[in-house]
């Protein structure tokens, strides 16, 4: 396959897609929230801010053609939280084509509601064109984030990682 250096480059591309100014990764609209009970209403929200990310390459099984990395993030803004996760990434022989999947557990406060939730990443790059979906794993919210559903868009501008998180929460009237 490729050298360790080029594998790390693929991981960086997978984590942030492109490192240039004004680059962005695409995301899908939030997944629908299951109907609320008669005593609850579903309310749409939006959160935005920045995050710092640290990637640590991990050993992966030889010969499988993929790389594995640990992810640590610190979110700032409407989401004041930290996260830990794991990513698997694979590159092809075609320059600019790769894919990754990741799971990260987020712990903190989302617009002053404390709890945890899980984000699932699914990303591909086809000859340099990225597609990325970062969604909340259904029913993964705990604490004041129970019932959380939504999707996050990640943008990298001038080397700074930004997020836009459109989500819904069940609330009592």
ChimeraX attribute file (.defattr): number of C-alpha atoms within 10 A of each C-alpha:
attribute: neighborCount
match mode: 1-to-1
recipient: residues
	/A:1	12
	/A:2	13
	/A:3	8
	/A:4	11
	/A:5	9
	/A:6	12
	/A:7	20
	/A:8	19
	/A:9	12
	/A:10	25
	/A:11	27
	/A:12	16
	/A:13	20
	/A:14	26
	/A:15	24
	/A:16	20
	/A:17	27
	/A:18	20
	/A:19	17
	/A:20	13
	/A:21	12
	/A:22	12
	/A:23	15
	/A:24	21
	/A:25	19
	/A:26	17
	/A:27	21
	/A:28	14
	/A:29	16
	/A:30	18
	/A:31	16
	/A:32	11
	/A:33	19
	/A:34	12
	/A:35	10
	/A:36	14
	/A:37	11
	/A:38	8
	/A:39	9
	/A:40	13
	/A:41	15
	/A:42	18
	/A:43	12
	/A:44	13
	/A:45	12
	/A:46	15
	/A:47	15
	/A:48	20
	/A:49	15
	/A:50	19
	/A:51	19
	/A:52	13
	/A:53	15
	/A:54	12
	/A:55	18
	/A:56	12
	/A:57	16
	/A:58	12
	/A:59	8
	/A:60	13
	/A:61	9
	/A:62	8
	/A:63	7
	/A:64	9
	/A:65	14
	/A:66	20
	/A:67	22
	/A:68	23
	/A:69	22
	/A:70	17
	/A:71	19
	/A:72	18
	/A:73	18
	/A:74	18
	/A:75	24
	/A:76	16
	/A:77	16
	/A:78	18
	/A:79	25
	/A:80	20
	/A:81	19
	/A:82	20
	/A:83	20
	/A:84	17
	/A:85	18
	/A:86	18
	/A:87	23
	/A:88	18
	/A:89	24
	/A:90	19
	/A:91	23
	/A:92	16
	/A:93	9
	/A:94	10
	/A:95	11
	/A:96	18
	/A:97	17
	/A:98	23
	/A:99	23
	/A:100	23
	/A:101	20
	/A:102	21
	/A:103	22
	/A:104	22
	/A:105	20
	/A:106	23
	/A:107	21
	/A:108	19
	/A:109	19
	/A:110	21
	/A:111	14
	/A:112	11
	/A:113	14
	/A:114	18
	/A:115	17
	/A:116	22
	/A:117	23
	/A:118	22
	/A:119	21
	/A:120	19
	/A:121	21
	/A:122	17
	/A:123	21
	/A:124	22
	/A:125	20
	/A:126	14
	/A:127	12
	/A:128	15
	/A:129	13
	/A:130	22
	/A:131	17
	/A:132	23
	/A:133	22
	/A:134	24
	/A:135	25
	/A:136	24
	/A:137	20
	/A:138	19
	/A:139	15
	/A:140	16
	/A:141	22
	/A:142	15
	/A:143	11
	/A:144	17
	/A:145	21
	/A:146	19
	/A:147	20
	/A:148	22
	/A:149	25
	/A:150	24
	/A:151	23
	/A:152	26
	/A:153	20
	/A:154	24
	/A:155	23
	/A:156	20
	/A:157	15
	/A:158	11
	/A:159	14
	/A:160	14
	/A:161	18
	/A:162	19
	/A:163	20
	/A:164	18
	/A:165	22
	/A:166	19
	/A:167	22
	/A:168	22
	/A:169	20
	/A:170	22
	/A:171	15
	/A:172	11
	/A:173	8
